[in-house]
Each structure stands twice: as C-alpha cells, then as structure tokens.
Amino acid sequence: MSLIDLITGNAGNQVAADAENKFGISKNQVIALLAVAAPLVISYLRKKSQEDPKEADALNSALDKDHDGSILNDPSQAAARQQEGGSILDHIFGGQKADVENQLSQNTGISMDKIGPILAMLAPVIMGFIGKEKQASGVTSGGGLGDLLGGILGTATNQVQQQQAQGGSNPLTDILGSVLGGATQNSGGGLGDILGSVLGGGGQQQTQGGLGGLLGNLFGGK
C-alpha cells in the first residue's frame, strides 16, 4: 500500500465518512486534510528520527507496540482513539502544533474548532500505515526509519508526478482540486506545487505561501 492508496482507498474513505458523521464536515474535506496531513506528519517524524537517535528508537518502539497496521482493516477504531491521536500530534508537532492546525484550517476550510479533533482521528490511521510499511520493509530498529519514511514520501511524490504527467482525472487530485483549489491560487502551479512541497518533506519546493511556505518556515528555520 502506498500513501496515495491510504488516502484514496477504503481506510481513508471510511475514516472520512466517520468524521463527516461526527463533525458535520464533508467527506471530501476530510480526505483532502488527510492528503496534506499524512505527508506532513511523516515529514516531521522523518526529521525527528534523522536528528535524534533516541527519537528514532522511541518511534520504532511505538510502532511495534501500538501501531501494527490493524487499524487499516478496521478504520472505525479511529474515532475511539481520538484522545491517543491528540497525544501523538502533541509529540510530533510540539510547540508548532497551533501553527500547523491554523495553516491546515486555512487550506481545507475546516474550522479551527474542528481541525484539531479531526486530525486526532486521522493520526492513529497515519501511524498504523507507517507501522504496516515498517513491517513490510523489514525495518527492525530506529536506525532504518529515516530511510523508510523518506521512501514513503518519495513514492507518493512520484505517483503524483506521474498522474500529473498523464493528465486526465484521478480521485486524489479531483478531491484536492475541489477542496483546496481556491486556497492554492497564489501558488505558481496550484495543487501540484502544494502537494509537491508537502510530499517533498523539507520545503525545498516551496510555494508562495500556503502549506509550502509553512513547511519552509518550519523546516528551513531550524
């Protein structure tokens, strides 16, 4: 399973439907949020793992203990694990959490009072996906997580680029285009730029403002 499969497949759709029922937010908005939040979370985890071996070992242990990927087979668990998801996001984003939530709220149109709780629902699903990829890749220690997470982002980037090159329609860009289109008009290439920036993981391919600018500020400034 790739990151794109997570977002557009059964797990992403079911947790989005559950969030729609719980919070009154359209399913497409939740999928769009997942599409930008998942690579953002993975980028942060990759950065932490590469910079601090203790963080890498802690993430490796958490994945083995709590995130074996079973949630992908039963995404209804996400609502019950919302409190856990909030704690995950607190650790990942730290003092930047409010800035991240604010930027995601602006880009998806989800209000600030709901963006945090919905992200908390999505977090265990994202972690379950990482845990499943960890098992599939045979990574057994924190030392291999940086490469694993980088590979996840790279594969997703390549998929988006291939879809763009082929033109035509696909579920992810259709949803993101409809939800994020108005928020990305100030970026040179619109949706493609913003996804490329998020999936790139370091803000190297920044847009003018928006999520690309956020990533540049959060990663480049450290």
C-alpha positions as CSV (number, residue, x, y, z in Angstrom):
1,M,0.0,0.0,0.0
2,S,1.3,3.4,-0.9
3,L,0.5,6.7,0.8
4,I,-1.9,7.6,-2.1
5,D,-3.6,4.2,-1.6
6,L,-4.2,5.1,2.0
7,I,-5.7,8.4,1.2
8,T,-8.0,7.3,-1.7
9,G,-8.6,3.7,-0.6
10,N,-11.0,2.1,1.9
11,A,-9.3,3.2,5.1
12,G,-9.2,6.9,4.1
13,N,-12.7,6.8,2.9
14,Q,-14.1,5.1,5.9
15,V,-12.4,7.3,8.5
16,A,-13.5,10.4,6.4
17,A,-17.1,9.2,6.4
18,D,-16.9,8.6,10.2
19,A,-15.5,12.1,10.7
20,E,-18.2,13.5,8.4
21,N,-20.9,11.9,10.6
22,K,-19.2,13.1,13.9
23,F,-18.2,16.6,13.0
24,G,-20.5,17.6,10.1
25,I,-17.6,18.2,7.8
26,S,-17.8,17.0,4.2
27,K,-16.1,13.7,3.5
28,N,-14.1,15.3,0.7
29,Q,-12.7,17.9,3.1
30,V,-11.6,15.2,5.5
31,I,-9.9,13.3,2.6
32,A,-8.2,16.5,1.5
33,L,-7.0,17.1,5.1
34,L,-5.6,13.5,5.2
35,A,-3.9,14.1,1.9
36,V,-1.9,17.0,3.2
37,A,-1.6,16.0,6.9
38,A,-0.3,12.5,6.3
39,P,2.9,13.5,4.4
40,L,3.3,16.4,6.8
41,V,3.3,14.0,9.8
42,I,5.6,11.6,8.0
43,S,8.0,14.5,7.2
44,Y,8.1,15.6,10.8
45,L,8.7,12.0,12.0
46,R,11.5,11.6,9.5
47,K,13.2,14.8,10.6
48,K,13.0,13.8,14.3
49,S,14.3,10.3,13.5
50,Q,17.2,11.6,11.5
51,E,18.2,14.3,14.0
52,D,17.9,12.3,17.3
53,P,18.6,8.5,17.6
54,K,16.5,8.5,20.8
55,E,13.5,9.8,18.9
56,A,14.0,7.2,16.2
57,D,14.2,4.4,18.8
58,A,11.1,5.7,20.6
59,L,9.2,5.8,17.3
60,N,10.3,2.3,16.5
61,S,9.1,1.1,19.8
62,A,5.7,2.9,19.5
63,L,5.2,1.4,16.0
64,D,5.9,-2.1,17.3
65,K,3.7,-1.7,20.4
66,D,0.7,0.3,19.3
67,H,0.6,0.7,15.5
68,D,0.8,-2.6,13.8
69,G,-1.5,-1.6,10.9
70,S,-4.6,-3.4,12.1
71,I,-6.5,-0.1,12.2
72,L,-6.3,0.0,8.4
73,N,-8.5,-3.1,8.4
74,D,-10.9,-1.5,10.9
75,P,-10.8,2.3,10.5
76,S,-13.8,2.7,12.8
77,Q,-11.2,2.4,15.6
78,A,-10.0,5.9,14.7
79,A,-12.9,7.7,16.5
80,A,-12.3,5.7,19.7
81,R,-8.6,6.5,19.5
82,Q,-9.0,10.3,19.1
83,Q,-7.5,11.1,22.5
84,E,-4.5,8.9,21.7
85,G,-4.3,10.7,18.3
86,G,-4.2,14.1,20.1
87,S,-1.2,12.9,22.2
88,I,0.6,11.7,19.1
89,L,0.2,15.1,17.4
90,D,1.3,16.9,20.6
91,H,4.5,14.9,20.5
92,I,5.1,15.2,16.7
93,F,4.4,18.9,16.3
94,G,5.2,20.2,19.8
95,G,5.1,24.0,20.0
96,Q,4.3,24.3,16.3
97,K,1.0,22.4,16.6
98,A,-1.1,25.5,16.6
99,D,0.6,26.9,13.5
100,V,0.2,23.6,11.7
101,E,-3.5,23.4,12.6
102,N,-4.1,27.1,11.6
103,Q,-2.5,26.5,8.2
104,L,-4.4,23.3,7.5
105,S,-7.6,25.0,8.6
106,Q,-7.0,27.8,6.1
107,N,-6.2,25.4,3.2
108,T,-9.0,23.0,3.8
109,G,-11.7,25.3,5.0
110,I,-12.2,23.2,8.1
111,S,-12.8,25.5,11.1
112,M,-10.2,25.8,13.9
113,D,-12.6,24.2,16.5
114,K,-12.8,21.1,14.4
115,I,-9.4,20.8,12.7
116,G,-7.7,19.5,15.9
117,P,-10.2,16.8,16.7
118,I,-10.3,15.6,13.1
119,L,-6.5,15.5,12.9
120,A,-6.6,13.5,16.1
121,M,-8.8,10.9,14.5
122,L,-6.5,10.7,11.5
123,A,-3.3,10.4,13.4
124,P,-3.7,6.7,14.5
125,V,-4.6,5.8,10.9
126,I,-1.4,7.5,9.7
127,M,0.7,5.8,12.3
128,G,-0.9,2.5,11.5
129,F,0.1,3.0,7.9
130,I,3.7,3.7,8.9
131,G,3.7,0.6,11.1
132,K,2.4,-1.6,8.4
133,E,5.1,-0.3,6.0
134,K,7.7,-0.8,8.6
135,Q,6.7,-4.5,8.9
136,A,6.6,-4.9,5.1
137,S,10.0,-3.4,4.7
138,G,11.6,-5.5,7.5
139,V,12.8,-2.5,9.4
140,T,13.5,-3.6,13.0
141,S,15.3,-0.7,14.6
142,G,15.1,3.1,14.8
143,G,18.1,3.5,12.6
144,G,16.2,2.4,9.5
145,L,13.2,4.6,10.0
146,G,14.6,7.7,8.3
147,D,15.1,5.9,5.0
148,L,11.7,4.1,5.3
149,L,9.9,7.4,5.8
150,G,11.8,9.1,3.1
151,G,10.9,6.2,0.8
152,I,7.2,6.6,1.6
153,L,7.3,10.3,0.7
154,G,9.4,9.6,-2.5
155,T,7.0,7.0,-3.8
156,A,4.0,9.3,-3.2
157,T,5.8,12.2,-4.9
158,N,6.5,10.0,-7.9
159,Q,2.9,8.9,-8.1
160,V,1.6,12.5,-8.0
161,Q,4.1,13.5,-10.7
162,Q,3.1,10.5,-12.9
163,Q,-0.6,11.4,-12.5
164,Q,0.1,15.0,-13.5
165,A,2.2,14.0,-16.5
166,Q,-0.5,11.6,-17.7
167,G,-3.2,14.3,-17.3
168,G,-6.8,13.1,-17.1
169,S,-8.7,12.6,-13.9
170,N,-7.9,10.7,-10.7
171,P,-9.7,10.6,-7.3
172,L,-7.0,12.3,-5.3
173,T,-6.4,15.4,-7.5
174,D,-10.2,15.7,-8.1
175,I,-10.9,15.9,-4.4
176,L,-7.9,18.1,-3.6
177,G,-8.6,20.3,-6.6
178,S,-12.2,20.9,-5.5
179,V,-11.4,21.5,-1.8
180,L,-8.0,23.2,-2.0
181,G,-8.3,24.9,-5.4
182,G,-9.4,28.2,-4.1
183,A,-6.7,28.2,-1.4
184,T,-3.9,27.5,-3.8
185,Q,-4.4,30.1,-6.5
186,N,-1.5,32.1,-5.2
187,S,1.0,29.3,-5.9
188,G,2.6,29.0,-9.3
189,G,1.3,25.6,-10.1
190,G,-1.6,25.3,-7.8
191,L,-2.3,21.9,-6.4
192,G,0.7,20.2,-7.9
193,D,3.1,22.7,-6.2
194,I,1.4,22.4,-2.9
195,L,1.4,18.6,-2.9
196,G,5.0,18.5,-4.3
197,S,6.1,20.8,-1.4
198,V,4.3,18.7,1.3
199,L,5.5,15.4,-0.1
200,G,9.0,16.7,-0.6
201,G,9.2,16.9,3.1
202,G,11.5,19.8,3.5
203,G,10.0,22.9,1.9
204,Q,12.7,22.8,-0.9
205,Q,10.0,23.1,-3.5
206,Q,8.1,25.9,-1.8
207,T,5.0,27.6,-3.0
208,Q,4.5,31.3,-2.4
209,G,2.8,31.0,1.0
210,G,0.3,28.2,1.8
211,L,1.5,24.8,3.0
212,G,4.7,25.1,1.1
213,G,5.6,28.3,2.8
214,L,4.6,26.7,6.2
215,L,7.0,23.8,5.5
216,G,9.7,26.1,4.5
217,N,9.3,28.1,7.7
218,L,9.1,25.1,10.0
219,F,11.9,23.1,8.4
220,G,14.1,25.7,6.9
221,G,14.2,27.9,10.0
222,K,15.7,25.2,12.2
